[in-house]
Amino acid sequence: MIDITIARITHVEWVSQLEMLIHNSISSATLPSYRNCELGIWLYGEGLRTYKEIPEIELLEKGHKVFHTSADSVVEWHNGSKFDSKKTAKAELDFRSALKMSKEIVYLLTMLEFKILQKYQESQETAPAGLNNMINHPWQALKSVIGERSSRLDVARVSLDLLKKDLTKGNIRDS
């Protein structure tokens, strides 16, 4: 089973890497294929098979492929010649597409996690204390997984705050 919290954070970190690429803040980057990244390995290994009854899993697979297509284009642009204005414009459009898909992937991972936990709770009379704690206090659970001083924690807080903001505005599916 993939740790969905870590999958969300890792995904947000990739978006941050793409942003640095588009602004030429880092010299190079490589992106594994959609089948060879952590999420892809899980999706094609057990995720699609195990959770086929949850509709979000198929949407996650499709969105994940679209994200990789856009992200690959940004990486290719960055690692190639940046003097072509058409390629630069396309890279910027692809970056925006990757950003949009990033929000969608984080949303779908969250919905998948919610439905898995909901299904688990329905199958158990009482959920284990650790699961109840994770459901009732997700931020504390995240801190215990990542560690108090991790830079991932800052990324996670920002990404969760942005997701919450998008969800409260009702923009998660429209942006």
C-alpha positions as CSV (number, residue, x, y, z in Angstrom):
1,M,0.0,0.0,0.0
2,I,1.3,3.4,-0.9
3,D,1.4,6.1,1.8
4,I,-1.0,8.5,0.2
5,T,0.2,11.4,2.4
6,I,3.8,10.9,1.2
7,A,2.5,10.5,-2.4
8,R,0.8,13.9,-2.2
9,I,3.9,15.5,-0.8
10,T,6.2,13.9,-3.3
11,H,3.9,15.1,-6.1
12,V,3.9,18.6,-4.8
13,E,7.7,18.5,-4.6
14,W,7.7,17.6,-8.3
15,V,5.6,20.6,-9.1
16,S,8.1,22.7,-7.2
17,Q,10.9,21.2,-9.2
18,L,9.1,22.0,-12.5
19,E,8.6,25.6,-11.3
20,M,12.3,25.9,-10.7
21,L,12.9,24.5,-14.1
22,I,10.6,26.9,-15.9
23,H,12.3,29.8,-14.1
24,N,15.8,28.3,-14.7
25,S,16.5,28.2,-11.0
26,I,18.1,24.7,-11.2
27,S,20.5,23.4,-13.9
28,S,18.8,20.1,-14.7
29,A,16.2,17.5,-13.7
30,T,15.0,14.1,-14.8
31,L,11.5,12.8,-14.5
32,P,10.9,9.1,-14.4
33,S,8.2,7.8,-16.7
34,Y,4.6,7.7,-15.5
35,R,5.0,4.0,-14.9
36,N,8.3,4.2,-13.1
37,C,7.7,7.0,-10.6
38,E,6.5,6.0,-7.1
39,L,2.8,6.7,-7.9
40,G,3.0,4.8,-11.2
41,I,4.7,1.8,-9.7
42,W,1.9,1.6,-7.1
43,L,-0.9,2.3,-9.6
44,Y,0.2,-0.4,-12.0
45,G,1.4,-2.8,-9.4
46,E,-1.6,-3.0,-7.0
47,G,-3.5,0.2,-7.0
48,L,-5.7,-0.2,-10.1
49,R,-6.4,-3.8,-9.2
50,T,-7.0,-3.4,-5.5
51,Y,-9.2,-0.3,-5.7
52,K,-10.9,-0.8,-9.1
53,E,-14.3,-0.3,-7.4
54,I,-13.4,3.3,-6.4
55,P,-14.0,5.6,-9.4
56,E,-11.3,8.0,-8.5
57,I,-8.5,5.4,-9.2
58,E,-9.2,5.5,-12.9
59,L,-9.3,9.3,-12.9
60,L,-6.1,9.3,-11.0
61,E,-4.4,7.1,-13.6
62,K,-5.5,9.3,-16.4
63,G,-4.6,12.5,-14.7
64,H,-1.2,11.1,-13.7
65,K,-0.5,10.3,-17.4
66,V,-1.5,13.9,-18.4
67,F,0.7,15.3,-15.7
68,H,3.7,13.4,-16.9
69,T,3.1,14.4,-20.5
70,S,3.1,18.0,-19.5
71,A,6.0,17.7,-17.1
72,D,8.1,15.8,-19.6
73,S,7.6,18.6,-22.1
74,V,8.9,21.2,-19.5
75,V,11.9,19.0,-18.7
76,E,12.7,18.5,-22.4
77,W,12.4,22.3,-23.0
78,H,14.7,23.0,-20.0
79,N,17.3,20.5,-21.0
80,G,17.2,21.6,-24.7
81,S,17.6,24.9,-26.5
82,K,15.7,27.7,-24.7
83,F,16.2,30.3,-27.5
84,D,13.1,29.2,-29.5
85,S,10.2,31.4,-28.4
86,K,7.6,28.9,-29.6
87,K,9.1,26.2,-27.5
88,T,9.3,28.5,-24.5
89,A,5.7,29.4,-24.9
90,K,4.7,25.8,-25.2
91,A,6.8,24.9,-22.1
92,E,5.0,27.6,-20.1
93,L,1.6,26.2,-21.3
94,D,2.7,22.7,-20.4
95,F,3.8,24.0,-17.0
96,R,0.3,25.5,-16.4
97,S,-1.2,22.2,-17.5
98,A,1.0,20.3,-15.0
99,L,0.1,22.7,-12.3
100,K,-3.6,22.2,-13.0
101,M,-3.2,18.4,-13.1
102,S,-1.2,18.6,-9.9
103,K,-4.2,20.0,-8.0
104,E,-6.4,17.4,-9.6
105,I,-4.0,14.6,-8.6
106,V,-3.8,15.8,-5.0
107,Y,-7.6,16.0,-4.9
108,L,-8.0,12.5,-6.3
109,L,-5.4,11.1,-3.9
110,T,-7.3,12.7,-1.0
111,M,-10.6,11.3,-2.2
112,L,-9.1,7.9,-2.7
113,E,-7.7,8.0,0.8
114,F,-11.0,9.1,2.2
115,K,-12.9,6.3,0.5
116,I,-10.4,3.7,1.5
117,L,-10.6,4.8,5.1
118,Q,-14.4,5.0,4.9
119,K,-14.5,1.5,3.5
120,Y,-12.2,0.3,6.3
121,Q,-14.3,1.9,9.0
122,E,-17.4,0.3,7.6
123,S,-15.8,-3.1,7.7
124,Q,-14.7,-2.7,11.3
125,E,-16.9,-2.1,14.3
126,T,-14.3,0.2,15.8
127,A,-11.3,1.5,14.0
128,P,-7.9,1.1,15.7
129,A,-6.8,4.1,17.8
130,G,-4.0,5.0,15.3
131,L,-6.5,5.2,12.5
132,N,-8.9,7.3,14.5
133,N,-6.1,9.6,15.4
134,M,-5.1,9.9,11.8
135,I,-8.7,10.7,10.7
136,N,-9.3,13.1,13.6
137,H,-5.9,14.8,13.6
138,P,-4.4,14.5,10.1
139,W,-1.8,17.3,10.7
140,Q,-0.4,15.6,13.8
141,A,-0.3,12.2,11.9
142,L,1.6,13.9,9.1
143,K,4.2,15.4,11.5
144,S,4.8,12.0,13.0
145,V,5.4,10.4,9.6
146,I,7.6,13.2,8.2
147,G,9.3,14.6,11.2
148,E,9.1,18.0,12.9
149,R,12.0,19.6,11.1
150,S,11.6,18.3,7.6
151,S,11.4,20.7,4.7
152,R,8.7,18.3,3.4
153,L,6.6,19.5,6.3
154,D,6.6,23.1,5.0
155,V,5.8,21.9,1.5
156,A,3.0,19.7,2.9
157,R,1.5,22.6,5.0
158,V,1.5,24.9,2.0
159,S,0.1,22.3,-0.3
160,L,-2.6,21.4,2.2
161,D,-3.5,25.0,2.8
162,L,-3.7,25.7,-1.0
163,L,-5.9,22.6,-1.4
164,K,-8.1,23.7,1.4
165,K,-8.4,27.2,-0.1
166,D,-9.2,25.7,-3.6
167,L,-11.8,23.3,-2.0
168,T,-13.5,26.1,-0.1
169,K,-13.7,28.3,-3.2
170,G,-15.0,25.3,-5.2
171,N,-12.3,25.7,-7.7
172,I,-10.6,22.4,-7.5
173,R,-12.2,21.0,-10.6
174,D,-12.3,24.3,-12.6
175,S,-8.8,25.7,-12.3
